[in-house]
Amino acid sequence: MVDFNVNGKIAVVTGGTRGLGMHCAEALVENGAKTVVITSRKPKACQEAKTHLEELAQKRGLKVEIISIPADLSIEQECENFYNEVAKKVDKVDILVANAGATWGAPLEEHDVKFVKKVVNLNFVAVYHTIKLFTPFLEKAASQEDPSRIIIMSSIASLTTNDAVGTYGYNASKAAVSHLGKNLAVQFAPRHINVNSILPGFFPSKLANGLLEVVGDVMKSTNPRGRLGEKEDLQAVLIFLCSKQANYVNGITLPIDGGAHLNTPAAHF
Ligand SMILES: NC(=O)c1ccc[n+]([C@@H]2O[C@H](COP(=O)([O-])OP(=O)(O)OC[C@H]3O[C@@H](n4cnc5c(N)ncnc54)[C@H](OP(=O)(O)O)[C@@H]3O)[C@@H](O)[C@H]2O)c1
């Protein structure tokens, strides 16, 4: 029997208030984490997500501390404040899920440079900054047998060059974070921190729903598995990558997309 779990771990999930970040936070709560820290910009969303995760833990008969701290990670000072607030509550971190992200899509002629900067700033620069801040804490929790884990939420958009809706900054930012993950995987391995990137295909969420309304049917019909991603698809991979058993898995970029990146539909322009 193989029992994948994150028993006793302290985890931080950025953008953990909804969507894929919430799926990750729920999985960590349900699979043994001792403490789960979540963050996003909106205080109300943070509070509601904290209550939801506490109720989930209670329902499962688990004792999990949920900490929620509002912060805009794309603003350097707020990212530092977030780290400082976490450091007041825990003294190490076993798992960092760098998930917070945003997108913008428009044809090149209408795609202002400011949107590219905004997306790259959150999806790449803020991920770099968050990892930089938390590295000493991850190192404190790390061991040869069970390294600490950084999970970067990249995207299959990092692999494909078939940009159907003009997400120029998004696709490049995801290729950049995947590269950062590989770069750090090599540098951090001697410090016993594993770095892996997850590359989701299309999962319903606030970020993806606009696009799914327009091209959702095509996404399903061209997907080799014939469907969109579901919460459990992501949760299983996250818990595996964070488990003791995956301690030799380092530096990967793992698509969770039913094979969609091998069969992308033709661009519309
Ligand atoms: N859904 C998909 O199909 C898909 C596919 C591939 C990759 N991804 C990646 O998965 C990650 C999560 O996406 P999602 O689909 O779950 O999107 P989502 O539903 O829009 O969730 C994004 C999360 O990030 C937070 N956030 C946004 N801007 C932030 C900022 N400046 N500082 C801190 N937190 C911020 C949001 O909360 P606030 O608004 O309160 O800040 C929210 O909690 C992203 O990196 C995305 O690129 C998603």
PDBQT file of the ligand as one rigid body, heavy atoms in Angstrom, charges set to zero:
ROOT
HETATM    1  N1  LIG A 301      -7.799  27.748 -14.357  1.00  0.00    +0.000 N 
HETATM    2  C1  LIG A 301      -7.022  27.284 -15.317  1.00  0.00    +0.000 C 
HETATM    3  O1  LIG A 301      -7.502  26.713 -16.294  1.00  0.00    +0.000 OA
HETATM    4  C2  LIG A 301      -5.517  27.415 -15.212  1.00  0.00    +0.000 A 
HETATM    5  C3  LIG A 301      -4.749  26.749 -16.180  1.00  0.00    +0.000 A 
HETATM    6  C4  LIG A 301      -3.369  26.829 -16.100  1.00  0.00    +0.000 A 
HETATM    7  C5  LIG A 301      -2.774  27.539 -15.075  1.00  0.00    +0.000 A 
HETATM    8  N2  LIG A 301      -3.553  28.190 -14.151  1.00  0.00    +0.000 N 
HETATM    9  C6  LIG A 301      -2.845  28.942 -13.106  1.00  0.00    +0.000 C 
HETATM   10  O2  LIG A 301      -3.348  28.597 -11.845  1.00  0.00    +0.000 OA
HETATM   11  C7  LIG A 301      -3.217  29.713 -10.964  1.00  0.00    +0.000 C 
HETATM   12  C8  LIG A 301      -4.559  29.990 -10.314  1.00  0.00    +0.000 C 
HETATM   13  O3  LIG A 301      -5.480  30.318 -11.341  1.00  0.00    +0.000 OA
HETATM   14  P1  LIG A 301      -7.060  30.173 -11.167  1.00  0.00    +0.000 P 
HETATM   15  O4  LIG A 301      -7.575  29.682 -12.451  1.00  0.00    +0.000 OA
HETATM   16  O5  LIG A 301      -7.382  29.462  -9.928  1.00  0.00    +0.000 OA
HETATM   17  O6  LIG A 301      -7.437  31.738 -11.065  1.00  0.00    +0.000 OA
HETATM   18  P2  LIG A 301      -8.412  32.537 -10.097  1.00  0.00    +0.000 P 
HETATM   19  O7  LIG A 301      -9.653  31.763  -9.822  1.00  0.00    +0.000 OA
HETATM   20  O8  LIG A 301      -8.535  33.875 -10.719  1.00  0.00    +0.000 OA
HETATM   21  O9  LIG A 301      -7.594  32.635  -8.725  1.00  0.00    +0.000 OA
HETATM   22  C9  LIG A 301      -6.460  33.461  -8.609  1.00  0.00    +0.000 C 
HETATM   23  C10 LIG A 301      -6.083  33.591  -7.148  1.00  0.00    +0.000 C 
HETATM   24  O10 LIG A 301      -4.960  34.464  -7.051  1.00  0.00    +0.000 OA
HETATM   25  C11 LIG A 301      -5.288  35.598  -6.226  1.00  0.00    +0.000 C 
HETATM   26  N3  LIG A 301      -4.587  36.764  -6.735  1.00  0.00    +0.000 N 
HETATM   27  C12 LIG A 301      -4.781  37.405  -7.919  1.00  0.00    +0.000 A 
HETATM   28  N4  LIG A 301      -3.962  38.460  -8.016  1.00  0.00    +0.000 NA
HETATM   29  C13 LIG A 301      -3.217  38.486  -6.875  1.00  0.00    +0.000 A 
HETATM   30  C14 LIG A 301      -2.198  39.347  -6.375  1.00  0.00    +0.000 A 
HETATM   31  N5  LIG A 301      -1.788  40.422  -7.067  1.00  0.00    +0.000 N 
HETATM   32  N6  LIG A 301      -1.656  39.079  -5.160  1.00  0.00    +0.000 NA
HETATM   33  C15 LIG A 301      -2.104  38.001  -4.442  1.00  0.00    +0.000 A 
HETATM   34  N7  LIG A 301      -3.044  37.167  -4.855  1.00  0.00    +0.000 NA
HETATM   35  C16 LIG A 301      -3.615  37.402  -6.062  1.00  0.00    +0.000 A 
HETATM   36  C17 LIG A 301      -6.820  35.699  -6.319  1.00  0.00    +0.000 C 
HETATM   37  O11 LIG A 301      -7.442  36.365  -5.217  1.00  0.00    +0.000 OA
HETATM   38  P3  LIG A 301      -7.688  37.981  -5.147  1.00  0.00    +0.000 P 
HETATM   39  O12 LIG A 301      -8.454  38.351  -6.366  1.00  0.00    +0.000 OA
HETATM   40  O13 LIG A 301      -8.414  38.184  -3.858  1.00  0.00    +0.000 OA
HETATM   41  O14 LIG A 301      -6.320  38.590  -5.113  1.00  0.00    +0.000 OA
HETATM   42  C18 LIG A 301      -7.192  34.222  -6.306  1.00  0.00    +0.000 C 
HETATM   43  O15 LIG A 301      -7.124  33.707  -5.004  1.00  0.00    +0.000 OA
HETATM   44  C19 LIG A 301      -2.698  30.875 -11.815  1.00  0.00    +0.000 C 
HETATM   45  O16 LIG A 301      -1.299  30.987 -11.674  1.00  0.00    +0.000 OA
HETATM   46  C20 LIG A 301      -3.055  30.443 -13.222  1.00  0.00    +0.000 C 
HETATM   47  O17 LIG A 301      -2.228  31.022 -14.188  1.00  0.00    +0.000 OA
HETATM   48  C21 LIG A 301      -4.908  28.155 -14.202  1.00  0.00    +0.000 A 
ENDROOT
TORSDOF 0
